[in-house]
Amino acid sequence: MSLVAVDWGTSSLRGALLDDAGRVLEEKTAPRGILTVPAGEFSAVFDSIFAAWMRATGRFCLISGMAGSQQGWAEAPYETCPAGLPDLARRLCWIESGRIAIVPGLCDEHDGVPDVMRGEEVQIFGAMRLTGMTTGLLVLPGTHNKWATVRDGRVTGFRTCMTGEFYSLLSQHSILARTLQADAPLDEAAFLRGVACAANGEGLLHNAFGARTLGLFRRMPPPALASYLSGVLIGEELRTQPLRGIRDVVLIGAPALTTRYALALKTVGIDARALGAEATWAGAFALHTVLQAQRSS
Amino acid sequence: MSLVAVDWGTSSLRGALLDDAGRVLEEKTAPRGILTVPAGEFSAVFDSIFAAWMRATGRFCLISGMAGSQQGWAEAPYETCPAGLPDLARRLCWIESGRIAIVPGLCDEHDGVPDVMRGEEVQIFGAMRLTGMTTGLLVLPGTHNKWATVRDGRVTGFRTCMTGEFYSLLSQHSILARTLQADAPLDEAAFLRGVACAANGEGLLHNAFGARTLGLFRRMPPPALASYLSGVLIGEELRTQPLRGIRDVVLIGAPALTTRYALALKTVGIDARALGAEATWAGAFALHTVLQAQRSS
């Protein structure tokens, strides 16, 4: 009864084969994000990557991420917060009954404006399992960052920040792109100066322009400007989150991103623990365990 | 002694021939922004457009805008705020002595981060002349909006907001572009809902995502989403400006933009007057008058 866990996102795809105890036996990544898959060909792409893993009797596959969106393999529902693993298990979107299922996303709402996630919910449940933290705050940096609160093992709410996408747009397509070296290594001092700048309350629309003028007036060397802009963006994100009383958070994502969030959070006195892909696999395994319990009861 | 006034920007160029009383005799526009002019060819492009106007004896030309930047015809200095018309007149960058000059830009600084404008300073002085308001707040919407404060006829300080550029980036290059119709006509109700949303203090990085989810959940029709995003951006700008105690502002820009700012400002109890290109011509004429007085004294 081992498990194939797949995180099928917009631009790429990752999978892991887990044994009965949830240990990762093998991992795969492929540049086959849903944007590269024509409608009707998801099944063929899945088979081309995972047929060997799925061949053993009783193997079961849980897919999370944008594969469950309108543009994905099949549209999975959104489960409304607060939501726990049993809620997700009950609302799986079955591709092949008892064999392949897509995990529902989560939705939340603030002042009549909906918010959504797909894929991060599995990482959040995995992080709770791995860290033992079942009440607190989790941050999932990426193109569309999620700040999620959990209580007693359930996701009580979350907010999306388009921080990663704003960084790409500004560093590649805006006037800032002319002077900024988007791939320069992290300059911690410039990054922290950007974080501090965001706290002035004058807003991102104004503060981002500093990444141009600091270069224009030669107050900051060109390789440092990208780090400054990154700091302004992440600092803005921190400024708008309800961090009062928070002592520690769990970060889930690529180390290049979680490192920056940990640095920024430290400036407001918050310690951060960081997890990577292991959160996805732990979450899928936890969901699978709950599903088996539901089916046998 | 009539005047040729030219506003030479990044993507386009406008000029006006003024008589001795500052009245506009003729206007021209050309798609010859500085980005279209190779280095060394500014003089030829200028002649190709304005030779006929400049032929009369004693005609004088004042050029404002990005033609005075590093990538322009010649690099004009930045005059530091607070600055008045006499300061600009003293620091003209002469292309041809006594005949063609580029107006200096203005710079300001907040917490060690410089801010700059080129071209807007002439519009601001023109607006003061046209409206009679010499102490107050002016807003110049555009790619890089300027919020400027004036006192006793001098520009005391200003801030840039990249609002226009953020709107272009988000509506054309971000995930929002998939569902948003950037050229849809203004939907006032959706725009004002966006303005109101910005006041929630959760920040642009989060609030912009609403322009996706409101469409995804069919809570707002696709043609209204662009107006909503525009409202979120302009509302964010208002949120971060020092508007306490302000009763009226002067807006300078294209009517499609000043209309939106007037609508948004009305929600916080501020009346707005709007000016267009006439502010540029009035500012150039006022500067010319001051220059003549300086030269004859």
Boltz contact constraints between the chains, C-beta under 6 A:
constraints:
  - contact:
      token1: [A, 113]
      token2: [B, 210]
      max_distance: 6.0
  - contact:
      token1: [A, 114]
      token2: [B, 213]
      max_distance: 6.0
  - contact:
      token1: [A, 114]
      token2: [B, 217]
      max_distance: 6.0
  - contact:
      token1: [A, 116]
      token2: [B, 213]
      max_distance: 6.0
  - contact:
      token1: [A, 159]
      token2: [B, 206]
      max_distance: 6.0
  - contact:
      token1: [A, 160]
      token2: [B, 209]
      max_distance: 6.0
  - contact:
      token1: [A, 161]
      token2: [B, 205]
      max_distance: 6.0
  - contact:
      token1: [A, 161]
      token2: [B, 206]
      max_distance: 6.0
  - contact:
      token1: [A, 162]
      token2: [B, 205]
      max_distance: 6.0
  - contact:
      token1: [A, 162]
      token2: [B, 208]
      max_distance: 6.0
  - contact:
      token1: [A, 162]
      token2: [B, 209]
      max_distance: 6.0
  - contact:
      token1: [A, 163]
      token2: [B, 205]
      max_distance: 6.0
  - contact:
      token1: [A, 165]
      token2: [B, 174]
      max_distance: 6.0
  - contact:
      token1: [A, 169]
      token2: [B, 169]
      max_distance: 6.0
  - contact:
      token1: [A, 169]
      token2: [B, 173]
      max_distance: 6.0
  - contact:
      token1: [A, 173]
      token2: [B, 169]
      max_distance: 6.0
  - contact:
      token1: [A, 173]
      token2: [B, 173]
      max_distance: 6.0
  - contact:
      token1: [A, 174]
      token2: [B, 165]
      max_distance: 6.0
  - contact:
      token1: [A, 202]
      token2: [B, 240]
      max_distance: 6.0
  - contact:
      token1: [A, 203]
      token2: [B, 236]
      max_distance: 6.0
  - contact:
      token1: [A, 203]
      token2: [B, 240]
      max_distance: 6.0
  - contact:
      token1: [A, 204]
      token2: [B, 204]
      max_distance: 6.0
  - contact:
      token1: [A, 205]
      token2: [B, 161]
      max_distance: 6.0
  - contact:
      token1: [A, 205]
      token2: [B, 162]
      max_distance: 6.0
  - contact:
      token1: [A, 205]
      token2: [B, 163]
      max_distance: 6.0
  - contact:
      token1: [A, 205]
      token2: [B, 237]
      max_distance: 6.0
  - contact:
      token1: [A, 206]
      token2: [B, 159]
      max_distance: 6.0
  - contact:
      token1: [A, 206]
      token2: [B, 161]
      max_distance: 6.0
  - contact:
      token1: [A, 208]
      token2: [B, 162]
      max_distance: 6.0
  - contact:
      token1: [A, 209]
      token2: [B, 160]
      max_distance: 6.0
  - contact:
      token1: [A, 209]
      token2: [B, 162]
      max_distance: 6.0
  - contact:
      token1: [A, 210]
      token2: [B, 113]
      max_distance: 6.0
  - contact:
      token1: [A, 213]
      token2: [B, 114]
      max_distance: 6.0
  - contact:
      token1: [A, 213]
      token2: [B, 116]
      max_distance: 6.0
  - contact:
      token1: [A, 217]
      token2: [B, 114]
      max_distance: 6.0
  - contact:
      token1: [A, 236]
      token2: [B, 203]
      max_distance: 6.0
  - contact:
      token1: [A, 237]
      token2: [B, 205]
      max_distance: 6.0
  - contact:
      token1: [A, 240]
      token2: [B, 202]
      max_distance: 6.0
  - contact:
      token1: [A, 240]
      token2: [B, 203]
      max_distance: 6.0
